Amino acid sequence: MATVLGVGGLFFKSRDPEALGAWYQRWLGLQFEGQAVNFTPTRMPPAGQTVWAPFPAATSYFQPSSKEFMFNLVVDNLDEALAQVREGGAEIVGAVEDYDYGRFGWFLDPEQNKVELWEPR
């Protein structure tokens, strides 16, 4: 039987893909190759991982966004990343949470997508 080896991409609709991509490039340093950012396993910190997790339809975890998805980005410095996106006009959502596997913070991007930032230990 064939098995899944990992997440091959995250694809979503945008009102203005070029502007949203430019925002992420400026405020979080994403490097675009054409219209996409290619993350390679070598860029992930040793404790990093990719999670695929269906949530119940009634979850409130993605609020205050009304979107049916949320994505998580691994960062090397959570506090700096949150300060950068705030400076870029993002709305910070909730307080930073600290766990034995890392620290998490959330924001709404210019298109009201909820984004979770994760700094692994």
Helices and strands as residue ranges (DSSP letters): H 17-28, G 41-43, E 71-74, H 78-87, E 91-99, E 102-108, E 114-120
